[in-house]
């Protein structure tokens, strides 16, 4: 029976790879949530601008216009902050992808070593089996030769 001496290391590398994949999935989920927040802020900004234009056409006091403009400036600041956060998350995602690639490579190296070991083991078993069959065939040939010649 073939046993891979580095199986514990291979199992550990698989576990590390799985953990990195989970972290990457969490980062992607976080990115999507923040993207949704950004879209919401942009929609709120667009909606507020339309409301401001409509109310200005109907007549709006200067204090109310200033309040709308302050709100729009705050929204613009929040949108900028949200974009920066999205960029940070994107960078985290890229870094995690690099880590995942490295983890996959390390695991694949060990898997190739395991495959090579299994191949050697199977070739060795086939060789032993052939040798055993050859020995049986030689013994049968010798016996049949002895039986035919009348010697025992």
N, C-alpha and C positions, 0 to 999 in steps of 0.2 A: 504494500500500500504506500502510495506517494504521500509524503508530508513536506509541505513547504516551510522551511525553517524561519522564513521572514513573514509568516502569516499574520502574526501579531502586529508587525509594522504595517503591513498592507491594510489590515482592519483599521488601524489607527488613522492611516492616511485617508481611507474611505470616510471615516467619521469626520475628520477635519474638512474634507471636501463637502460633505453633506451640511456641516455647520456653516461653511462659507456660502453655500447655495441658499440656505435659510436666511442668512444675513442679507444677501443680495436681494432676495425676494422682499424682505422687509424694507430695504432701501427703495426698491421700485414702488412698493405700496406707498411709502412716505412721499415719494416724488409725485405720484398720481394725486394724493390728497392735497399736496401743496399746489399742484397745477390747477386743481379744482378751486382752491381758495383764490388763486390768482385770477382765474376766469370770473369768479364771483365778484371780486373787487373791480375788475375791468367793466363788468356788466353794470355794477352799481354806479361807477363813474359815468358811464355812457347814459344811464337812466337819469342820474342827477343833472347832467348837462342838458338833457332834453327838457326835464322839468323846469330848470332854471330859465331856459330860453322861452318856454311856454309862459311861465309866470311873468317874465320880463315884458313879454308882449302884452300881457293883461295889466301890467302896472305893478311894480314891486318897489318897496322902499329900499333906500341905500343900505340900511342896517341888515335887511334880509339878503340883499345881494352879497354883502360882505360875509355874512354867515355861510351862504352857499359856497363862496369862493374859499373860505377857510376850510370848509368840509371837503371841497374838491382838492385843495392842497394836501390835506391830511390823507385823502385817498391816494393821491399821487405818491406821497411818501410811503404809504403802506404797500402800494404796488411795486415801487422800487425795492423796498425791503424784501418783499415776497420773491421778486425776480432774483435777488442776490441769494436768498435762501435756496431757491431752485437750482441755481448754479452750484452752490456748495453741495447740494445733494447729488447733482449730476457728477461732480468730481469724486464724491464718495463712491458712487456707483462704478465709475471707471476704475478707481483703485481696487474696489472689491472684485471687479471682473478680472483684473490682472492677478490678484491673489488666487482667484478660482482657477485661472489658466495654469498657474504654477502648481497648485494642488493636484489638478488633473494630470499634469505631466508627471509629477512624482508618483502618483498612484499607477499610472500606465507603465512606468518603468518597472515597478515591482510586479505588475501583472504580466509583463513580458518575461521577466525572470522566472515567474511561476510557470508560465507556459513552456518556456525552454526546459525547465526542470522536469515538467510532466512529459515532454517529448523525449527527453533523455531516458526517463524512467520507462516509458512505453517501448522505446527502441531496445533498451536493455532487457526488458521482459520478453520481447519477441525473440531476441537473440538467444536467451536462455531456453525458451520454448523450442526454437529450432534445434538447438544443440541437444535437448532432451529427446525430441522426435528422431533426430539423426542417430542418437545412441540406441534408441529402441529399434530403429530400422537395421542398424549394424548388428545388434544382438540377434534379431530375427534372421538376418541373412546368415550369420555364423551358425545358428542352430539348424537352419534348413540345410546348410552345407554339411554339417556334421550328420544330420539325419540321412541325407542322400548318400553320403559316403559310407554309412554304416558304422561310423565311429561314434563313440560316446565317451 
